Amino acid sequence: MVNQRMKAARQEKNLSQAELAKAVGVSRQTVNMIENGDYNPTVALCIKICRVLDVTLNDLFWEEKT
């Protein structure tokens, strides 16, 4: 599942994938894989990403019911 919400939140903060990666202590490739749905981050990493992007876990990672 592609994480469009994370990508949008990152872009709203005017952060590149590399800048977000550096802020949370992972590689740019990891951020790219999370956004593309190819990597399932740990809860700890999710929390770090949310703190940097100033959003909640629900905002980025909670699956919406369809």
C-alpha positions in Angstrom: 0.0 0.0 0.0 1.5 3.3 -1.1 1.7 5.8 1.7 0.5 9.0 0.0 -0.3 10.6 3.3 3.3 10.4 4.5 4.6 11.8 1.2 2.1 14.7 1.3 3.0 15.5 4.9 6.8 15.4 4.0 6.2 17.7 1.1 4.1 20.1 3.2 7.1 20.5 5.5 9.3 21.1 2.3 11.5 18.1 3.2 13.2 15.9 0.7 13.3 12.2 1.3 17.0 12.6 2.2 16.2 15.3 4.7 13.5 13.3 6.4 15.8 10.2 6.4 18.6 12.2 8.1 16.2 13.6 10.7 14.9 10.1 11.7 18.2 8.2 11.4 17.5 6.0 8.3 18.6 6.0 4.7 16.8 7.9 1.9 16.0 4.5 0.4 14.2 3.5 3.6 12.0 6.6 3.4 11.4 5.9 -0.3 10.4 2.3 0.4 8.0 3.3 3.2 6.3 5.8 0.9 6.1 3.2 -1.9 4.6 0.6 0.5 7.7 -1.7 0.1 8.8 -1.5 3.7 6.9 -1.8 7.0 8.6 0.5 9.5 8.8 -0.3 13.2 6.6 1.6 15.6 9.6 3.4 16.9 10.5 4.7 13.4 6.8 5.6 12.8 6.9 7.7 15.9 10.1 9.5 14.8 8.6 10.2 11.4 5.5 11.6 13.0 7.4 13.9 15.3 9.5 15.3 12.5 6.4 15.8 10.3 4.3 17.1 13.3 1.5 14.7 12.7 0.0 11.8 14.6 0.4 8.0 13.9 -3.3 8.0 12.9 -2.6 10.7 10.3 0.0 8.7 8.5 -0.2 5.1 9.3 -3.7 4.1 10.3 -5.5 2.4 7.4 -8.8 4.0 6.6 -11.8 1.8 6.2 -13.1 1.6 2.7 
